[in-house]
Amino acid sequence: MRYILSLLFVLSSVRLLAAKVDTITTYSSSMQKEIKAVVITPADYNSSRHFPVLYLLHGYSGNFGDWIKKDPELAVLTDLYHMIIVCPDGDFGSWYFDSEIKKDSKYETYVGTELVNWMDQHYSTIPNRSGRAITGLSMGGHGALFLAFRHPNTFGAAGSMSGGVDLRPFPLNWDLEKLLGKYSEYPERWEKNSVINMVHLLIPNLLDLTIDCGAEDFFHNCNEKLHEKLLERNIPHDYTVRPGGHTWEYWSNSIQYQALFFHNYFQRKK
């Protein structure tokens, strides 16, 4: 409680700063289409210094505008921690991997390579893993860990808020069949695209990780199992369970802790 009160005081003190919220349009060569993203730059942004970037992913049925519309305090966090926040569009339900079935759904390639390269070319970023972190909510929590586990040379830190880190218990949900095929027919696709089965890609201290989920969330059990797997393999990570469900009230609170986590990571890597 003391931490929250202190943070709220700091947040209120920086409201007078003017973080800039832009909508950008990028072109994905892999999908041959234009894709939008929100880019939030801090008030002190300028081309004479390089800023770390936090990539922040939306959930299923959302879009690139979700975070800033539903949690306007996000802009305050860019001023507080002097970082750029990028909220890309992940389509209605891409789950942020490259689908073998839906050929125009290549969001691992887009977010993990094309968008990162575009940002480094057009903004004054720290163009290496020490200046990049990625997190997200629900589908985006899965996507953030998926991308970081598979691209540790691109992202140095990653997080998940209420992440759907195991797809297998939900074979009929969220249009996953359109991306993976039926679980009964293509179980190997479901296995290899579930974050919980990707822990073998990690070694201790490869990534700075922070994972949280509400105690009343329907993804709570799979997050607990991911936490246990990380412990078994001796992978350092922060893991937090707080009261709450699969709601924006939970995520708006969670991002405050995760933004601080990533700020501390960026500071250590200076």
Summary of the structure (lengths in Angstrom):
residues: 270
radius of gyration: 17.5
end to end distance: 30.1
largest distance: 55.9
contacts: 950
relative contact order: 0.14
helix: 40%
strand: 20%
